[in-house]
Amino acid sequence: MDNRLWGLCFLDEGVALSVISRKETRCQWLSDEDHAREYLLSDYLDHVAELGELDKEQTSAARERFELLMEQYPEPETLVEYLNDLTSGLTRILWFGPLSALAEDYGDFALALRAYYWEEYGEGEEDPVTPVVEDDWIYLVEAMDDFLLQDDY
């Protein structure tokens, strides 16, 4: 798998939980960081605007705020905290960053996903925090869908 691949995974909090009484999660995998950041400013922001029933002027203001935050906080984890504050009650970003970090880092979400991955795909001897080797990242991506449906994050 391409080690430049980035992901954006988010949970719709408002509409999905009140209307259909279940988690509505989405993951978008993008070719690199630039495409991931463009996706945040276009498709993801449009989704937030639709959920929040924003008009064009409000959507434009939200886009400006997103752009400012992206400039001020280029580090994905910090950026996610601020974006989640803006979209509270509508949607919450669970993961934004490179697939390599998801496979190797020690943040809460990455650790929980890897624990699930090793439980499902491992041979029972792996420590749940063990990084996933690059050749197996495709299986980590496949495990993400089931993980998002089953676990509480």
ABEGO torsion letter per residue (X at the ends): XBAABBBBBBBBABAAAAAAGBBBBBBBBBABAAAAAAAAABAAAAAAAAAAGBBAAAAAAAAAAAAAAAAABABAAAAAAAAAAAABGABBBABBEBAAAAAABABAAAAAAAAAAAAAABAGABBAABBBBAAAAAAAAAAAAAAAAABBX
